[in-house]
Amino acid sequence: MNEVILNDFMPFSITHKMPVRQNTTNLPEKNPMTTTPLFPGFTPHRVATPDGQHIHALVGGSGPPLLLLHGHPQTSAIWHKVAPALAQHFTLVLADLRGYGDSAKPLGSPAPGNGDAEHALYSKRTMAADMLSVMQHLGHTRFAVLAHDRGARVAHRLAADHPDAVVRLVLLDIAPTLAMYEQTSDAFARAYWHWFFLIQPAPLPERLIEADPAAYIRDVMGRRSAGLAPFDARALAEYARCLALPGTAHGICEDYRAAAGIDLVHDRADRAAGRHLAMPVLALWGEQGVVHQCFKPLAEWQRVARDVRGHALPCGHYIAEEAPDALLTAALPFLLEATP
């Protein structure tokens, strides 16, 4: 597939001004036409969370439950290339993180000094509780997790806080958040500039993203090692549609603000208490990506988990879309192993 230019496939205009601080929690559920062809036979669900928000999820397949979590600036659409094969073995739950996709986007901290100065509404602890609620609502008390990027950070906290629920964990192209912040180098800061842009106080980064959401998708994703060539036009359209929804830019920024603050507090508390993940963990990362170049992912995961294996895959950051066959080859045997 040749490099895709978003203007060639965008089915709508998203250059209008978006409100920065709108709370979109009560917006009606969406069932976008761009999602349906990517996941034929999957059923949409809207699940309430413990704090009164909601999570949008697609469910399909048959077998033991497998929760799939996406990253930034994407949605559950990232799994469209691997879902057909996984659905032959598992009941898949493809969830949009809070603040992303068609899930709720509660108003976090619009300015210093308000009631959510710690950005707790978007802490990984809160986002993990969202996902536990989704799985329990669907009747799954124990389940495996396959997660990428921001979703993998939520999965890490989900496994740490609810070890009896998570039986196996596959983490894609991340090292632990605390390790990445503590080992930030000039090279990492330049490559992951968005980590430091998105944590700036509201509403500056929100306003800049909302000025041209399609350009943000194109620039953030297209400047990675593989460019835009690996991405299906329908998936790119879905990412752009969701980023243009009121509140998404704010939700994304709050996710990153929490990661640079309250999430580190929680991670340091785990380290100080000597807590380690007990379930089997598979860490996979792209050998052309920044995580591989700037960190030692396997060694870092071995510091926080007892049973870890992993290796690099021949791709960049967006593993599920750049190298779906390699991901299935690595992850399926691990996920299918009998869990005591």
Secondary structure, DSSP 4 states (H G I P E B T S, - for coil): -PPPPGGGT--S---S---SS---TTPPPP--TTTGGGSTT-EEEEEE-TTS-EEEEEEEE-SSEEEEE--TT--GGGGTTTHHHHTTTSEEEEEPPTTSTTS------SSTTSTTTT-GGGSHHHHHHHHHHHHHHTT-SSEEEEEEHHHHHHHHHHHHH-TTTEEEEEEES---HHHHHHT--HHHHHHTHHHHHTTSPTTHHHHHHHH-HHHHHHHHHHTSTTTTTTS-HHHHHHHHHHHTSTTHHHHHHHHHHHHTTHHHHHHHHHHHHT--B-S-EEEEEETTSHHHHH--HHHHHHTTBSSEEEEEESS-S-HHHH-HHHHHHHHHHHHHS---
